Amino acid sequence: MDLRDRVVLLTGASRGIGAAIAVALAREGARLVLTARDEAGLAEVAERVRAAGGRARTVPADVGTDEGRATILAATAAEGPLAVFIGNAGIEIPVAVVDQTAAQIEKQIRVNLTSPLLLTHAVLPGMIERGLGAVVLVSSMSGKSPTPYNAIYTATKHALNGFVASLRIELRETPVTAGVVCPSFVADAGMWNHTGLRAPRAMREVPLQSVVAAVRRAIDRGGEHLVTPGPIRPLLAIKELFPGLDATVLRALGVLDTLEKRALTTREHGARE
């Protein structure tokens, strides 16, 4: 899709992956509607967007509330016909389920799952009517594999993957595409970056620009895009064949040890939401 003068709605736009996506699309001349709770962060990203040649409207709002979504949709409509919706907002509380409150569980579901589904539902009719549109949801490799000590986040990401896979079939006879991007441990951005931990010994962090490139591919052709440091689908296939080996495989790859350390750090210092 040619993004020149096209309206793009991007949630979770105030930092990290969202900020990088915004700047990259700005270089293509997109008209960006940037939303997040962090007003100061949004303003900084908007300046970077304008410096890169794009246009930016900032919408400080909580995507996890009805009021916030209504504000976001109204601001987007005022900008013009929406061509692309990128659902990037997300939160995680990486501790064991028993160490979370009911309110924390509900908040992760609202932000990570309910909000992108409802926003997609709201913007799809217009896209179909206009004969142009793309929905891209930023998921995670946690949506493809078990992630202990992050089970609620993992549940929401599995659901996003299933939603997009199903939606693509529903949209197959329309000009609108649906895609999902699943990054693993991301260097210099994302939820992993602020932990201070290194990726598991059998893996390594993926560059931020690899995630941005996957989002751009998803805009053009939809589908599922895994952003990992090496071929991962064979391991995922083995996991499906032998699900009882999940914990053993995660321990062998160093993933389980890393997630246990992260859970301990989170319990000691609190989660970043």
C-alpha positions in Angstrom: 0.0 0.0 0.0 1.2 3.5 -0.9 1.0 5.3 2.5 1.5 8.9 1.1 -1.2 11.0 2.7 -2.9 7.9 4.1 -4.3 8.0 7.6 -2.8 5.5 10.0 -4.0 4.9 13.5 -1.3 3.6 15.9 -1.9 2.7 19.5 0.9 2.3 22.0 2.8 5.1 20.1 4.6 6.9 22.9 7.8 4.7 23.1 9.6 1.7 22.0 8.2 -0.3 19.1 5.3 2.1 18.6 7.7 5.1 18.3 9.8 3.3 15.7 6.8 2.3 13.7 5.6 5.9 13.7 8.8 7.3 12.4 9.2 4.7 9.7 5.7 5.3 8.3 6.2 9.0 8.6 9.1 8.7 6.1 6.6 7.3 3.7 4.4 10.4 4.1 1.7 8.8 6.3 -0.7 11.0 8.3 -0.4 9.4 11.8 -2.9 9.4 14.6 -0.8 8.5 17.6 -2.3 7.4 20.8 -1.1 6.3 24.3 -1.6 7.3 27.9 1.8 9.1 28.1 1.1 12.6 26.7 4.7 13.8 27.0 5.9 10.7 25.2 3.4 11.2 22.4 4.5 14.8 22.0 8.1 13.7 21.6 7.2 11.0 19.0 5.0 13.5 17.1 8.0 15.8 16.8 10.1 12.9 15.4 7.3 12.1 13.0 7.2 15.7 11.7 10.9 15.8 11.3 10.7 12.6 9.2 8.2 14.2 6.9 5.0 12.9 8.2 2.0 14.4 9.9 0.9 13.6 13.4 -2.2 14.1 15.6 -1.7 13.0 19.2 -4.5 11.6 21.2 -3.7 11.0 24.9 -6.2 8.3 25.9 -6.5 5.0 27.7 -7.2 2.4 25.0 -8.4 0.0 27.7 -11.6 2.0 28.4 -14.8 2.7 26.5 -14.2 6.5 26.9 -10.6 6.3 25.7 -11.6 4.3 22.6 -14.4 6.7 21.7 -11.9 9.6 22.0 -9.4 7.8 19.7 -12.0 6.9 17.1 -13.4 10.5 17.0 -10.0 12.0 16.6 -9.2 9.5 13.8 -12.4 10.3 11.9 -11.6 14.0 12.1 -8.2 13.3 10.4 -9.8 11.6 7.4 -10.6 8.1 6.0 -8.6 5.5 7.9 -6.4 3.3 5.7 -4.4 1.4 8.4 -5.0 0.4 12.0 -2.0 -0.8 13.9 -2.8 -2.2 17.4 0.4 -2.0 19.3 -0.7 -1.1 22.8 0.1 -3.7 25.4 1.0 -4.3 29.0 2.3 -7.3 30.9 2.8 -8.2 34.5 5.5 -11.0 34.3 4.9 -12.9 37.5 3.1 -16.1 38.3 -0.6 -16.1 38.1 -1.0 -16.5 41.9 1.0 -13.4 42.4 -1.4 -11.2 40.4 -4.5 -9.5 41.5 -7.9 -9.9 39.7 -7.6 -6.2 38.7 -4.2 -6.7 37.1 -5.5 -9.7 35.2 -8.5 -7.8 34.0 -6.4 -4.8 32.9 -4.1 -6.9 30.8 -7.1 -8.4 29.0 -8.7 -5.0 28.4 -5.6 -3.4 27.0 -4.0 -6.4 25.1 -7.1 -8.1 23.8 -10.4 -6.3 24.2 -9.2 -3.0 22.9 -7.7 -4.2 19.6 -10.7 -6.4 18.9 -13.2 -3.6 19.5 -11.2 -1.0 17.5 -10.9 -3.5 14.7 -14.6 -4.0 14.8 -15.2 -0.3 14.7 -12.9 0.5 11.7 -13.5 -2.5 9.5 -16.9 -1.4 8.0 -15.4 1.9 6.7 -12.4 0.1 5.2 -14.5 -2.4 3.4 -16.9 0.2 2.1 -14.0 2.3 0.8 -12.2 -0.7 -0.7 -8.9 -0.1 1.0 -7.6 -1.0 4.4 -5.2 -2.9 6.6 -5.4 -4.1 10.2 -2.1 -5.1 11.8 -1.9 -6.3 15.4 1.4 -6.5 17.3 1.4 -9.8 19.2 4.4 -11.7 20.5 6.2 -15.0 20.3 4.4 -15.5 23.6 1.3 -16.0 21.4 3.0 -19.0 19.8 4.5 -20.7 22.7 4.0 -21.1 26.5 5.5 -18.3 28.5 5.5 -19.2 32.2 5.4 -16.4 34.7 3.6 -14.3 32.0 0.5 -16.5 31.5 -2.1 -13.8 31.3 -0.1 -11.8 28.7 0.5 -15.0 26.9 -3.2 -15.8 26.9 -4.1 -12.5 25.3 -1.4 -12.9 22.6 -2.6 -16.4 21.7 -6.1 -14.9 21.4 -4.8 -12.1 19.1 -3.1 -14.6 16.8 -6.3 -16.7 16.6 -8.4 -13.6 16.0 -6.3 -12.5 13.0 -6.1 -16.0 11.5 -9.9 -16.2 11.6 -10.4 -12.6 10.4 -8.2 -13.1 7.4 -10.5 -15.8 6.2 -13.6 -13.6 6.7 -11.9 -10.8 4.7 -10.7 -13.1 1.9 -13.1 -11.6 -0.7 -12.6 -8.0 0.4 -9.7 -5.6 -0.4 -8.9 -5.3 3.3 -6.0 -7.3 4.8 -5.4 -8.5 8.4 -1.9 -9.3 9.8 -0.2 -10.1 13.0 3.4 -9.5 14.0 5.0 -11.7 16.7 8.4 -10.4 17.9 10.6 -12.4 20.3 13.0 -10.6 22.6 13.5 -7.1 21.1 16.8 -5.1 21.5 16.6 -1.4 22.4 12.8 -1.3 22.7 9.7 -3.2 23.8 8.8 -4.6 27.1 11.9 -6.7 27.3 14.4 -3.9 27.0 13.9 -2.3 30.4 14.4 -5.5 32.4 18.2 -5.3 32.3 18.4 -9.0 31.5 19.9 -10.7 28.5 18.0 -12.9 26.1 18.2 -16.7 26.9 21.5 -18.3 26.0 20.1 -20.2 23.0 18.6 -17.1 21.6 19.4 -13.5 21.0 17.5 -10.2 20.8 16.1 -9.2 17.4 16.8 -5.7 16.1 14.0 -3.2 16.5 14.0 -2.4 12.8 13.2 -6.1 12.0 9.9 -5.6 13.9 9.2 -2.4 12.0 9.9 -4.2 8.7 7.5 -7.0 9.7 4.8 -4.5 10.4 5.3 -2.9 7.0 5.0 -6.3 5.3 1.9 -7.1 7.3 0.3 -3.8 6.0 1.0 -4.8 2.4 -0.1 -8.5 2.5 -1.5 -9.4 5.9 -0.6 -12.8 7.3 1.5 -13.9 10.3 5.0 -12.6 10.7 7.3 -14.1 13.3 10.3 -11.9 14.2 12.9 -14.3 15.7 16.7 -14.6 15.5 16.5 -17.9 13.5 14.0 -20.4 12.1 11.5 -21.2 14.7 8.6 -22.9 13.0 10.2 -26.4 13.2 10.5 -26.0 17.0 6.9 -24.8 17.1 5.8 -27.9 15.1 7.7 -30.2 17.5 6.0 -28.5 20.4 2.6 -29.2 18.9 3.5 -32.9 18.4 4.9 -33.3 21.9 3.2 -30.7 24.2 4.4 -32.6 27.3 7.9 -31.5 26.6 7.2 -27.8 26.9 8.9 -27.2 30.2 11.9 -29.4 29.3 12.5 -27.6 26.0 12.1 -24.2 27.6 14.6 -25.2 30.3 17.1 -26.5 27.7 16.9 -23.3 25.7 17.5 -21.2 28.8 14.1 -19.5 28.5 12.6 -20.9 31.7 15.6 -19.7 33.8 15.4 -16.2 32.2 11.7 -15.9 32.8 12.1 -17.1 36.4 14.7 -14.3 37.0 12.4 -11.8 35.4 9.5 -12.8 37.6 11.7 -12.4 40.7 12.9 -9.0 39.6 9.3 -7.9 38.9 8.1 -9.0 42.3 10.9 -7.1 44.0 10.6 -3.8 42.0 7.1 -3.8 40.6 5.8 -4.2 37.0 6.0 -1.5 34.4 2.5 -0.9 33.0 
